């Protein structure tokens, strides 16, 4: 256990597999699962970067609402259309081209 503790201070990124190889090179015949159990009893874990699975990306540009505050009081004064998926020749987000 002393060798495991000393080696962990020098190489904290060693897990049970690399630690077993180190101990075998030092002349100790030991199983990986035994090394794993000893490291667990000693409270030793390998230090490694965790996967970054929830990284927020850049948000979409938020365009201003140009009709805000405008008094609409008659028909056909303001028209609105959404052309984000109906541009001819351009493949849209849903995989269809019009």
N, C-alpha and C positions, 0 to 999 in steps of 0.2 A: 504494500500500500504506500510505502514511503517513495518507491520509484515512480509510481503513478502520480502521486502528489507533486513530486519534484518536477517531473516531465510536464505536468499540466501547467505549472508556473512558467515554464520556458515556452511551451507551445500550447496555448489554450484552445487552439482550433483542432487539436487531435481528438477524434472520437474513439470509440472502443476498438475499431478496426486498426487504425494507425497506432494506437497505444499498444495493441497486441503485437504488432510487427516490431515496435520499439523494444518491448519486453523480451521478445524472442531473440532479437539481436544482442540483448544483454545476457542471454544464456538461460532465460526462464522459459520452460515449456508450459504454456498456459493457453486456455481456450478463450475465444472472443467473448462468449457469453459470461464467462467468469469475470473477465475484465469489465464487461458491461455492468454486471451485478456489483462489483467492487466500486466502480465509479458512481453508481446510483447510491450505494450506501454512504459514500464519502460526500455526496452532494455535488459531484463534478459533472458538468455538461460541456460539450464542445461549443465554442463561440463561432457563429457563422452568420452571414447576413440573411435575414428572413426575406421571403418573397414579398415583393411590393405589389399586391394584387389590387389595391383600391387607390390608385393614383388619380386624382381628379385631372381631367384634361382641360384644355382651353375651351371656354364656353363659346357658344355661337354669339355673333354680334346681335345685339338687341337694337332694333331700329326704333326711332321715336314714332309715336302715334300722331300723325300729322293732323288728324281731325279732332284732336282733343280741344275742347273749348269752342269749337265751331258750332254755331247755331244752324241746324239743318231744319228748314221750315217748309220746303216744297219738294215734290217728287222730282227725281232725276237731277237733283242738285249735286249729289255726291254718288259716285259709283265706286265699287271695290271689286277686285278680282285677285285670285290667288293663282299665279302661274308657276309655282315652284315645281309642279310635276307635269306640266303640259307644254314644255318647250320642245318644239319639233326637232328631231335629230339628236337630242341630248338624252342620254340614258339617265333616268332618275334614280332616286334612292331605292325604289322598290324593284328595280331591274327591268322596267318596261320603257320602251322608247315610243313616243307618239309621232 
